[in-house]
């Protein structure tokens, strides 16, 4: 019997600790890792099914090149040579704006992003399209203005909270965003001294456990948040000491709320004034942690919702304070601070959307490809991403991707995007390579884990870092590496570190290509591009987090990074790499004056637009009287990387949920199917009557419409989402508010 190997799940950003037994390229048994320092034996159904991710009949084993409507196997040498030649030709003829990279490592394999983005910037482009910008651009942008860096994000401090306020998040099923989410939700719901308060238009699995459930009308989150703030200010419940000490420009935002007609607004929200006032009083006066999610981020007022959320937390003194929301630690941020007021930061040419945290929203890509501009997108490298099923408006993607001069996909499987590509390059799976994730969100402890290879590979797949390095060599962008550095990499790593530092100090351009340099030196002795890059990150970490490391018991010195590296190799379950001061979290703010900046000029007019009568009118739509919620979370969905429908035990799981009152009114009580039509398209769905949707809403899961072994499983909800149905400022798709019709087929 195979030994149990410690690893972690790559299927969502909770990244639960697992133990697996393997045989060759297969995972034969899976169980939760009870000794995992972060998740402590917690795992959901998806994690227990990772064997279906690892081994199935559509796995890629060799490089492929399109030949007409078919693909032929080619060597790695031919693939790299041809792709590099075509990329160089396109950039030489059209400039760097012709190239985009779409990727970032998905939910649990982030090391490829350093190599992919490095290649992109070395070629002069800034166009990095990422799934993070599919949901979080507005939140990151607000964070940048309010806290000084777009990479600063807040998490609920549940250990010290008296109450837990949830808005638009169904953590009991999604499991993401809160460590051991289901257990934490139950703890608040069952404790008579605490309260779980849920604000959600749906009677979700989380809402069913709430002490208070405010079931607001869908599409009115901004109106609700503005009402909550207005009640607090009108009642004088704001935390004046916190505002005076830690906030800037409170006087500039107060007029937006002082005379706001709360009663009229809550009438549009379909909420009782007294119940909302009770929640406002609780949040203003008791340590209450808040968790929000796609119900805010992908609602019809996306960026505005994130702004009002920040104001609410700030005026009640819930930012960086015990029991509120805190800034966690990390090995490295999820992206760079890219303030669009800096003229060096690109915007998309056709749609004018800026990069936020270094990322562009994927749903503008079709317009950028089809643009008539000379600077339109002509080549794209897609890595660990499947835009043909994961992103808004599949029909627009299919049309635009066919117009690309070069589409290269790095994948472990023959995905829908791979099928449209000119070249498909096989990557190792999460369990066949060294890798890591930067989603380890805990407080005050800071954890990090390196996933060790558990399974053998079939065929000739490579780590993505190695693929990008070979492309860099083919393009001629890698710097010459002296023999002294190569030789040092084969010996003592501490001596290598000194040699590397000297090389970088003497070659500033080489420093910009550090992942490739590490791969072609240390990577050879470690037999892994990703492991070499992880070592490089760890060597830099002590300079950025000396206090956190010292608090965790480490002796901080220039070579501590190598010690951490050894510890991670010895402990595949992960280790503690820092501890934050729980009493001084405000010191993590990065604004010049160390304060939270409440006033954001670009959003002032938008805030003032959020009025009861204007919102009431905006919600009326006689052509599309229903609202589609595109992307239901439940135990049978896992994005698009679980390809074989057998992982769901052959159950019918791709259904459209509808309220029983609506089903009766439409004559669909006993119907097995319904036709759902949006601005984008129409599709026929299996129908399921449920108490989860509110009247006037229909819910469809994400992650379906997948082709496996020549057959399509389920219906792709993104066929019904329009890429132009998006946030006015930052392009986030509004998947939680899509007007639609529901009819008999």
C-alpha positions in Angstrom: 0.0 0.0 0.0 1.3 3.5 -0.9 2.2 5.8 1.9 0.0 8.8 2.7 1.5 12.0 1.2 0.6 15.5 2.5 -0.6 18.0 -0.1 -3.4 20.5 -0.6 -6.4 20.9 -2.8 -6.2 23.0 -6.0 -9.9 23.3 -6.6 -10.8 26.5 -4.8 -8.9 29.2 -3.0 -9.4 27.8 0.4 -6.7 25.2 -0.5 -7.6 22.7 2.2 -4.9 20.3 3.5 -5.1 16.8 2.1 -3.4 13.5 2.4 -3.3 11.2 -0.7 -2.2 7.7 -1.6 -1.0 7.3 -5.2 0.0 4.7 -7.8 1.9 6.0 -10.8 0.0 8.9 -12.2 -3.2 8.1 -10.3 -4.5 9.2 -6.9 -6.1 6.1 -5.3 -7.2 7.5 -1.9 -7.9 10.9 -0.4 -8.5 12.1 3.2 -8.3 15.4 5.0 -5.1 16.3 6.7 -6.0 16.5 10.4 -2.6 17.9 11.2 -2.6 20.7 8.6 -1.7 23.8 10.5 -4.3 26.0 8.8 -7.3 23.9 7.9 -6.9 21.2 10.6 -8.8 18.4 8.9 -11.4 20.5 7.2 -12.3 19.6 3.6 -15.3 19.7 1.4 -16.7 17.2 -1.1 -14.6 18.7 -4.0 -11.3 18.1 -2.2 -12.2 14.5 -1.6 -12.8 14.1 -5.4 -9.4 15.3 -6.6 -8.6 11.9 -8.1 -11.0 12.9 -10.9 -9.0 16.1 -11.5 -5.7 14.2 -11.6 -6.6 11.3 -13.9 -9.1 11.3 -16.8 -9.2 10.5 -20.4 -8.8 14.0 -21.7 -5.4 14.6 -20.1 -2.8 16.1 -22.4 0.5 14.2 -22.8 2.4 15.9 -25.7 2.6 19.3 -27.5 -0.1 19.7 -30.1 -0.2 21.9 -33.3 -3.4 22.7 -35.1 -3.6 21.3 -38.7 -6.8 22.3 -40.2 -9.6 21.0 -37.9 -7.3 18.5 -36.3 -4.2 18.5 -34.0 -1.0 16.7 -34.6 1.6 15.8 -32.0 4.9 17.7 -32.3 8.1 17.8 -30.3 8.8 20.4 -27.6 11.6 21.8 -29.7 9.4 22.4 -32.7 6.6 23.8 -30.6 8.9 26.3 -28.8 10.7 27.3 -32.0 7.5 27.9 -34.0 5.7 29.8 -31.2 8.7 32.0 -30.5 9.1 32.8 -34.2 5.4 33.7 -34.5 5.4 35.8 -31.3 8.5 37.7 -32.4 7.1 38.4 -35.8 3.8 39.7 -34.4 5.5 42.0 -31.9 8.0 43.2 -34.5 5.2 44.1 -36.9 2.6 45.5 -34.4 4.4 46.3 -31.1 3.9 44.9 -27.6 0.3 45.9 -27.3 -0.5 43.1 -29.7 0.3 40.5 -27.0 -1.7 39.4 -23.9 -1.2 36.8 -21.3 -4.3 35.3 -19.7 -3.6 33.2 -16.6 -2.2 33.4 -13.1 -2.3 29.9 -11.7 -6.0 29.4 -11.0 -7.0 28.4 -7.6 -4.0 26.6 -6.3 -1.0 26.7 -8.7 0.4 30.2 -8.6 4.1 29.7 -9.4 3.4 29.9 -13.2 2.2 33.5 -12.8 5.7 34.8 -12.0 7.1 33.2 -15.1 4.1 34.1 -17.4 4.0 37.8 -16.3 7.8 38.0 -16.5 7.7 36.9 -20.1 5.0 39.3 -20.8 6.7 42.3 -19.4 10.1 41.3 -20.9 8.3 41.6 -24.3 7.0 45.1 -23.4 3.3 44.3 -22.7 1.2 45.0 -19.6 -1.9 43.1 -20.8 -2.3 40.4 -18.0 -5.9 39.2 -18.0 -6.7 37.3 -14.8 -9.6 35.6 -13.1 -9.0 37.9 -10.1 -10.2 40.8 -12.3 -13.3 38.8 -13.1 -14.6 39.5 -9.6 -12.3 41.7 -7.5 -11.2 44.7 -9.6 -13.6 47.1 -7.9 -12.7 46.0 -4.4 -8.9 46.1 -5.1 -9.3 49.6 -6.7 -11.2 50.9 -3.6 -8.5 49.3 -1.3 -5.8 51.2 -3.2 -7.5 54.5 -2.7 -8.6 53.9 0.9 -5.6 52.0 2.3 -2.7 53.0 0.1 -2.2 49.7 -1.8 -4.5 47.7 -4.0 -3.0 44.5 -2.6 -4.3 45.3 0.9 -7.4 43.3 1.5 -9.4 42.7 4.7 -10.6 39.5 6.3 -13.0 38.9 9.1 -11.4 38.6 12.6 -13.8 35.9 13.7 -11.7 34.8 16.7 -12.4 38.1 18.5 -15.8 38.9 17.0 -19.1 38.9 18.9 -21.1 38.8 15.7 -20.7 37.8 12.1 -22.3 39.9 9.4 -22.5 38.2 6.0 -23.5 40.0 2.8 -23.9 38.2 -0.5 -21.7 35.2 0.6 -22.9 31.6 0.9 -19.8 30.2 2.7 -21.6 27.2 4.0 -21.5 25.8 0.5 -18.6 27.7 -1.3 -16.3 27.2 1.7 -14.0 29.9 0.4 -12.9 33.2 2.0 -13.0 32.1 5.6 -10.8 29.4 7.0 -12.9 26.3 7.8 -16.0 28.3 6.8 -18.7 25.8 7.6 -17.4 25.3 11.1 -17.1 29.0 11.7 -20.6 29.7 10.5 -22.0 27.0 12.7 -20.1 28.4 15.7 -21.8 31.8 15.4 -25.2 30.3 14.6 -25.3 28.0 17.6 -23.7 30.3 20.2 -26.4 32.0 22.2 -24.0 34.8 23.0 -23.3 35.6 19.4 -25.3 36.4 16.3 -25.0 35.4 12.6 -26.6 38.1 10.5 -27.1 37.4 6.8 -28.0 39.9 4.1 -28.9 38.1 0.9 -31.8 38.1 -1.6 -31.6 34.3 -1.5 -32.5 31.9 1.2 -29.1 30.3 0.9 -27.7 27.5 3.0 -25.9 30.2 5.1 -29.0 32.3 5.4 -31.0 29.3 6.7 -28.7 29.2 9.7 -28.8 32.9 10.5 -30.1 34.5 13.6 -31.2 37.4 11.4 -31.8 37.2 7.7 -32.4 40.4 5.8 -33.8 39.2 2.5 -33.4 42.3 0.4 -34.6 42.7 -3.1 -32.0 41.6 -5.6 -30.0 44.4 -7.1 -30.4 46.8 -4.2 -27.2 46.1 -2.3 -25.9 49.7 -2.8 -29.2 51.2 -1.7 -29.1 48.9 1.4 -25.5 49.8 2.3 -26.2 53.5 1.9 -29.2 53.1 4.2 -27.2 51.3 6.8 -24.5 54.1 6.8 -27.2 56.8 6.8 -29.0 55.3 9.9 -25.7 55.1 11.8 -24.8 58.7 10.9 -28.3 60.1 11.5 -28.5 58.3 14.9 -25.0 59.5 15.9 -23.7 55.9 16.2 -20.4 56.5 14.3 -17.2 55.8 16.2 -16.0 59.4 16.5 -12.7 58.6 18.2 -11.7 56.1 15.5 -12.7 58.5 12.8 -10.7 61.4 14.3 -7.6 59.2 14.9 -7.6 57.0 11.8 -9.8 58.4 9.0 -9.5 61.3 6.6 -12.2 63.4 4.9 -15.2 62.2 7.0 -16.6 65.7 6.7 -16.6 65.4 2.9 -18.8 62.2 2.9 -21.2 63.0 5.7 -23.5 65.1 3.5 -24.2 62.1 1.3 -25.9 60.4 4.2 -27.1 63.0 6.6 -30.4 63.7 4.9 -30.8 60.5 2.9 -34.3 59.2 2.9 -33.7 55.8 4.5 -37.4 54.8 4.8 -38.0 55.3 1.0 -34.8 53.4 0.2 -35.6 50.4 2.4 -39.1 50.3 0.9 -37.4 49.7 -2.5 -35.1 47.1 -0.9 -38.3 45.4 0.4 -36.9 45.5 4.0 -38.4 46.5 7.3 -36.9 49.7 8.7 -36.9 48.5 12.3 -35.0 45.3 11.4 -32.4 47.2 9.4 -32.0 49.7 12.3 -31.4 46.9 14.7 -28.6 45.5 12.5 -27.1 49.0 12.1 -27.1 49.3 15.9 -25.4 46.0 16.4 -22.7 46.7 13.8 -22.0 50.1 15.1 -21.8 49.2 18.8 -20.5 45.6 19.0 -17.3 43.9 17.6 -18.7 42.5 14.4 -16.7 40.9 11.6 -18.0 41.2 8.1 -17.6 38.9 5.1 -18.9 39.9 1.6 -18.5 38.1 -1.7 -20.0 37.9 -5.2 -23.4 39.2 -4.1 -21.6 42.6 -3.7 -18.7 42.2 -6.2 -20.9 41.1 -9.1 -24.1 42.9 -8.3 -25.3 45.7 -10.6 -23.4 48.4 -8.6 -20.1 46.5 -8.2 -17.4 49.1 -7.5 -19.9 51.3 -5.7 -20.8 48.4 -3.4 -17.2 47.9 -2.4 -16.8 51.7 -1.7 -19.9 51.8 0.6 -18.7 48.6 2.3 -15.4 50.4 3.1 -17.2 53.5 4.4 -19.4 51.4 6.6 -16.5 49.5 8.2 -14.5 52.7 8.7 -17.1 54.9 10.4 -17.9 52.1 12.8 -14.2 51.5 13.7 -14.2 48.0 12.3 -11.1 48.3 10.2 -7.9 46.7 11.7 -9.5 46.5 15.1 -10.3 43.4 17.3 -13.4 41.6 16.2 -13.8 43.6 13.0 -11.9 43.1 9.7 -8.2 42.9 9.7 -5.3 43.0 7.2 -3.8 39.5 7.1 -0.2 38.6 6.3 1.3 36.8 3.3 4.5 35.7 1.7 3.9 38.0 -1.2 1.0 40.1 -2.4 -1.4 38.8 -5.1 -0.2 41.5 -7.5 1.5 44.9 -7.9 -0.1 48.3 -7.0 -1.1 49.8 -10.4 -2.7 53.1 -9.8 -4.2 54.3 -13.1 -3.4 57.9 -12.3 0.2 56.9 -13.1 0.6 57.6 -16.8 2.8 54.5 -17.1 -0.1 52.2 -16.3 -1.8 51.0 -19.4 -5.5 51.1 -20.2 -7.1 48.8 -22.7 -7.2 50.5 -26.1 -10.8 49.8 -27.2 -12.6 49.8 -23.8 -10.4 52.2 -21.8 -10.2 49.9 -18.7 -7.1 50.3 -16.5 -5.1 47.6 -14.9 -6.0 47.1 -11.2 -3.5 45.1 -9.1 -1.8 44.5 -12.5 -4.8 42.7 -14.0 -7.3 43.5 -16.7 -10.8 42.1 -16.7 -11.2 39.1 -19.0 -14.6 40.1 -20.3 -13.2 43.1 -22.3 -10.8 40.8 -24.2 -13.2 40.0 -27.1 -13.6 43.7 -27.8 -9.9 44.3 -27.7 -9.3 41.5 -30.2 -12.0 42.7 -32.6 -11.0 46.3 -32.4 -10.2 48.2 -35.6 -7.3 49.8 -33.9 -3.8 49.1 -35.1 -2.9 48.3 -31.5 -5.5 45.6 -31.1 -4.8 42.2 -29.5 -3.4 39.7 -32.0 -1.7 37.1 -29.9 -2.6 35.5 -26.6 -1.0 33.0 -24.2 -3.6 31.3 -22.0 -2.2 29.4 -19.0 -4.3 27.5 -16.4 -7.4 29.3 -17.6 -10.4 28.3 -19.7 -12.1 31.6 -20.9 -14.4 29.6 -23.3 -16.3 28.4 -20.2 -15.1 30.5 -17.3 -15.6 34.1 -18.5 -18.6 36.2 -19.6 -20.1 35.8 -23.0 -18.8 32.5 -24.5 -20.2 33.3 -27.9 -18.2 36.6 -28.0 -15.1 34.7 -27.0 -15.6 32.0 -29.6 -15.9 34.6 -32.3 -13.0 36.8 -31.2 -10.5 34.0 -30.5 -10.9 32.7 -34.1 -9.5 36.1 -35.2 -6.3 35.9 -33.2 -3.1 35.4 -35.3 -1.7 33.2 -32.5 -3.4 31.5 -29.6 -1.3 29.3 -27.3 -2.8 27.4 -24.4 -0.9 25.7 -21.6 -3.2 23.2 -19.9 -3.4 19.8 -18.3 -6.5 18.9 -20.4 -8.0 19.4 -23.8 -10.3 22.2 -22.6 -12.7 24.2 -24.7 -10.1 27.0 -25.1 -7.4 24.5 -26.0 -9.7 23.2 -28.8 -9.6 26.7 -30.4 -5.8 27.2 -30.1 -3.1 27.1 -32.6 -0.7 25.3 -30.2 -1.6 23.4 -27.0 1.3 22.8 -24.6 0.8 20.1 -21.9 1.5 21.2 -18.3 2.0 19.1 -15.3 -1.0 18.8 -13.0 -1.0 20.2 -9.5 0.0 16.9 -8.1 2.9 16.3 -10.5 5.0 19.4 -9.8 6.3 21.6 -7.1 3.9 24.5 -6.6 2.3 26.9 -4.1 -0.6 29.2 -3.5 -0.7 32.7 -2.0 -4.3 32.4 -0.8 -3.3 31.4 2.7 -5.4 34.0 4.5 -5.2 33.6 8.3 -4.7 36.1 11.2 -2.5 36.7 13.2 -0.5 33.6 12.1 0.9 33.6 8.6 1.3 30.2 7.0 2.8 29.0 3.8 2.8 25.6 2.1 4.6 24.1 -0.8 2.9 21.3 -2.7 5.3 18.5 -3.3 5.0 16.2 -6.4 2.8 13.2 -5.5 2.1 11.6 -8.8 4.1 10.6 -11.9 3.3 12.2 -15.2 2.1 10.6 -18.4 3.9 11.6 -21.6 6.0 14.7 -21.6 4.3 17.5 -19.7 6.4 20.3 -18.1 6.0 22.8 -15.3 4.6 26.0 -16.7 7.7 27.8 -15.4 9.9 25.6 -17.6 7.6 26.2 -20.6 7.8 29.9 -20.2 11.6 29.7 -19.7 12.0 27.8 -22.9 9.8 30.4 -24.7 12.0 33.1 -23.3 15.1 31.4 -24.6 13.5 31.0 -28.0 12.7 34.7 -28.1 16.2 35.6 -27.1 15.3 37.5 -24.0 17.2 35.6 -21.3 20.4 37.2 -20.1 23.7 35.3 -20.5 24.4 33.5 -17.3 28.1 33.3 -16.2 29.7 29.9 -15.5 30.5 31.0 -12.0 26.8 31.4 -11.2 25.9 28.1 -12.8 28.6 26.3 -10.9 27.6 27.9 -7.6 24.0 26.6 -8.1 25.3 23.0 -8.0 26.8 23.5 -4.5 25.9 25.2 -1.3 22.8 27.3 -1.7 24.0 30.0 0.7 27.1 30.5 -1.4 24.9 30.5 -4.5 22.8 33.3 -2.9 25.9 35.5 -2.5 27.0 34.8 -6.1 23.5 35.6 -7.3 23.3 38.8 -5.4 26.6 39.9 -7.0 25.4 39.0 -10.4 22.1 40.9 -10.1 23.8 44.0 -8.7 26.0 44.1 -11.7 23.2 43.3 -14.2 20.1 45.3 -13.5 18.3 44.0 -16.5 18.9 40.4 -15.4 17.2 41.2 -12.1 14.0 41.8 -14.1 14.2 38.2 -15.3 15.0 36.6 -12.0 12.6 33.6 -12.3 14.3 32.6 -15.5 17.8 33.1 -14.1 16.9 31.0 -11.1 15.4 28.3 -13.2 18.5 28.1 -15.5 20.8 27.9 -12.4 19.3 26.6 -9.2 16.4 25.0 -11.1 18.8 22.6 -12.7 20.0 21.2 -9.4 16.5 21.1 -7.9 15.0 19.8 -11.1 12.2 22.3 -10.9 11.6 25.8 -12.2 8.9 26.4 -9.6 11.0 25.2 -6.6 13.8 27.5 -7.6 11.4 30.4 -7.8 10.0 29.6 -4.4 13.5 29.6 -3.0 14.0 33.1 -4.5 10.8 34.4 -2.9 11.8 33.0 0.5 15.2 34.6 0.3 13.6 38.0 -0.2 10.9 37.5 2.4 12.9 38.4 5.6 13.6 41.9 4.3 9.9 42.5 4.0 8.7 40.8 7.2 11.4 40.9 9.9 9.0 41.7 12.8 6.5 39.0 11.7 9.3 36.4 11.5 10.8 37.4 14.9 7.3 37.1 16.5 7.0 33.6 15.1 10.3 32.6 16.8 12.8 32.9 14.0 16.2 34.5 14.3 16.2 37.0 11.4 19.3 37.1 9.3 20.1 37.4 5.6 20.1 33.7 5.0 16.9 32.9 6.9 15.1 32.4 3.6 17.1 29.3 3.0 16.3 27.9 6.4 12.6 28.4 5.7 13.1 26.7 2.4 14.5 23.6 4.1 11.7 23.6 6.6 9.1 23.6 3.8 10.9 20.7 2.1 10.8 18.8 5.4 7.1 19.7 6.2 4.9 19.3 3.1 1.9 20.2 5.3 3.2 23.8 5.5 4.8 25.9 8.2 4.3 29.1 10.2 6.3 31.9 8.5 5.2 34.9 10.6 2.9 36.2 13.2 1.3 39.6 13.1 0.7 41.9 16.1 -3.0 41.6 16.7 -3.2 44.8 18.6 -1.4 47.0 16.0 -3.0 46.0 12.7 -3.5 49.6 11.6 0.3 49.9 11.1 -0.2 47.8 7.9 -2.0 50.7 6.2 0.1 52.2 3.4 -1.3 55.6 2.8 1.1 58.5 3.2 -0.5 59.8 6.4 -1.3 56.3 7.8 -5.0 57.1 7.7 -8.0 55.5 5.9 -9.0 57.8 3.0 -12.8 58.0 3.0 -13.4 60.3 0.0 -12.9 59.0 -3.5 -13.6 61.8 -6.0 -14.4 59.5 -8.9 -17.2 57.8 -7.0 -18.9 60.9 -5.4 -21.4 61.4 -8.3 -22.2 57.7 -8.3 -23.0 57.7 -4.6 -25.3 60.6 -5.0 -27.1 58.7 -7.9 -28.1 56.0 -5.4 -31.6 57.3 -4.5 -34.8 55.4 -3.9 -36.8 56.5 -6.9 -33.9 56.3 -9.4 -33.2 52.8 -8.2 -36.8 51.7 -8.3 -37.0 52.8 -11.9 -33.7 51.1 -12.8 -34.9 47.8 -11.5 -38.0 47.7 -13.7 -37.5 45.7 -17.0 -40.6 44.5 -18.8 -38.6 42.8 -21.5 -36.6 40.7 -19.0 -38.7 40.5 -15.9 -36.6 37.9 -14.1 -33.1 38.1 -12.7 -30.6 35.4 -13.5 -27.9 34.7 -10.9 -25.2 33.2 -13.0 -22.8 30.9 -11.0 -24.5 29.1 -8.2 -22.1 27.7 -5.6 -23.0 24.2 -4.3 -21.1 21.0 -3.6 -21.3 19.8 -7.2 -19.5 22.7 -8.9 -15.7 23.2 -9.3 -15.1 25.6 -12.1 -14.0 23.8 -15.2 -11.0 21.9 -14.1 -13.0 18.8 -13.1 -13.7 17.5 -16.5 -15.1 14.0 -16.1 -18.8 14.1 -15.0 -18.2 10.9 -13.1 -16.9 13.1 -10.2 -20.5 13.9 -9.5 -21.5 10.3 -9.4 -23.5 10.8 -12.6 -26.1 12.8 -10.8 -28.1 15.5 -12.6 -26.6 18.6 -11.1 -26.8 21.3 -13.7 -30.3 22.6 -13.0 -32.0 26.0 -13.0 -33.5 26.8 -9.6 -36.8 28.7 -9.5 -39.1 29.7 -6.7 -42.3 27.6 -6.5 -44.5 30.7 -6.8 -42.9 31.7 -10.1 -43.0 28.1 -11.3 -46.8 28.0 -10.7 -47.4 31.4 -12.3 -45.5 30.4 -15.4 -47.2 27.0 -15.6 -43.9 25.2 -14.9 -44.9 23.4 -11.7 -44.4 20.0 -13.2 -42.2 21.0 -16.2 -38.9 19.3 -16.6 -37.4 22.1 -18.6 -37.5 25.8 -19.1 -36.1 28.2 -21.7 -34.1 31.0 -20.3 -33.3 34.1 -22.4 -31.0 37.0 -21.8 -29.6 39.8 -23.9 -26.8 37.4 -24.9 -28.6 34.2 -25.9 -31.1 31.6 -25.0 -30.6 28.1 -23.5 -32.8 25.2 -22.3 -32.2 24.1 -18.7 -33.5 21.3 -16.6 -35.7 23.0 -14.0 -35.7 22.5 -10.2 -38.3 24.1 -7.9 -36.5 25.3 -4.7 -36.9 27.6 -1.7 -33.5 29.1 -2.3 -34.4 31.6 -5.1 -36.5 34.7 -4.2 -39.5 35.4 -6.3 -38.4 36.8 -9.6 -35.0 35.1 -9.6 -33.6 32.0 -11.3 -30.2 30.5 -10.3 -27.9 28.5 -12.6 -24.5 26.9 -11.5 -21.2 27.7 -13.1 -18.7 25.1 -14.4 -20.9 23.2 -16.9 -21.2 22.9 -20.6 -17.9 21.0 -20.6 -16.9 18.8 -23.5 -15.5 15.4 -22.3 -14.7 12.6 -24.6 -16.7 14.3 -27.4 -19.9 14.9 -25.4 -21.1 18.0 -23.7 -22.1 17.8 -20.1 -24.6 20.2 -18.7 -25.3 23.8 -20.0 -22.7 26.6 -20.0 -24.2 29.5 -18.1 -21.8 32.0 -19.7 -23.6 31.5 -22.9 -26.2 33.7 -21.3 -23.9 36.3 -19.9 -23.1 39.4 -22.0 -19.5 40.7 -21.8 -20.8 44.3 -22.0 -23.1 43.8 -19.0 -20.4 45.0 -16.6 -19.3 47.6 -14.0 -19.2 51.1 -15.5 -15.8 51.9 -14.0 -13.6 48.7 -14.0 -15.4 46.2 -16.2 -16.4 43.6 -13.6 -19.1 41.3 -15.1 -22.4 41.6 -13.2 -23.1 37.9 -12.9 -25.3 38.3 -9.9 -27.8 40.5 -11.7 -28.6 39.5 -15.3 -32.1 40.4 -16.5 -33.8 37.4 -18.2 -37.0 35.7 -19.3 -38.1 32.3 -18.1 -40.6 30.5 -20.4 -41.8 27.1 -21.4 -39.5 25.6 -24.1 
